[in-house]
């Protein structure tokens, strides 16, 4: 689970790092916490390219709320 808020310069590297892991049964849930930069666009590309990435979008309510939202969407 990865909360993200206005992390455009870093989010691609963070997602790539997780996707390079050798764990086969891995799902990365990234919760966009109401970003106003290009973070949602970048995350959307990863979600479209990889079945291991799921993006959940929410209003900007902080890290704890973002993590709770992600947990609610976990399988």
C-alpha positions in Angstrom: 0.0 0.0 0.0 1.4 3.4 -1.0 -0.2 6.7 -0.1 0.6 9.5 -2.6 0.0 13.2 -2.5 1.7 15.6 -5.0 4.7 13.3 -5.5 5.1 13.7 -9.3 8.9 13.8 -9.2 9.2 10.6 -7.2 6.1 8.4 -7.8 7.4 6.6 -11.0 10.6 5.5 -9.2 8.6 4.3 -6.2 6.2 2.2 -8.3 9.1 0.9 -10.4 10.9 -0.2 -7.2 7.9 -2.2 -6.1 7.4 -3.8 -9.5 11.0 -4.9 -9.6 10.4 -7.1 -6.5 10.6 -10.8 -7.2 7.4 -11.6 -5.2 5.0 -13.1 -7.7 1.7 -12.6 -5.9 2.0 -8.9 -5.3 -0.6 -6.2 -5.7 0.4 -2.6 -5.2 -2.5 -0.4 -4.1 -1.6 3.3 -4.6 -4.0 5.7 -2.9 -3.9 9.1 -4.5 -4.8 11.5 -1.7 -6.2 14.3 -3.9 -3.0 15.3 -5.7 -3.1 18.5 -7.8 0.0 17.8 -9.8 0.6 15.0 -12.4 0.7 12.2 -9.9 -2.8 10.8 -10.9 -1.8 10.8 -14.6 1.5 9.0 -13.9 -0.3 6.4 -11.7 -3.0 5.9 -14.3 -0.3 4.9 -16.8 1.0 2.2 -14.4 -2.4 0.9 -13.7 -3.1 0.6 -17.4 0.2 -1.2 -18.0 0.4 -3.6 -15.1 -2.3 -5.9 -13.5 -0.3 -5.6 -10.3 -1.0 -1.9 -9.8 -4.3 -0.6 -8.6 -5.0 3.1 -8.1 -7.6 4.4 -5.7 -8.4 8.1 -5.7 -9.7 10.1 -2.8 -10.0 13.6 -1.4 -7.0 15.1 0.3 -7.6 13.9 3.9 -4.1 12.9 4.9 -2.0 9.8 5.1 -4.1 7.9 7.7 -7.3 8.4 5.7 -5.5 7.4 2.5 -4.2 4.2 4.1 -7.7 3.4 5.5 -9.1 3.9 2.0 -6.6 1.6 0.5 -7.3 -1.1 3.1 -11.0 -0.8 2.3 -10.1 -1.6 -1.4 -7.7 -4.5 -0.7 -8.7 -8.0 -1.6 
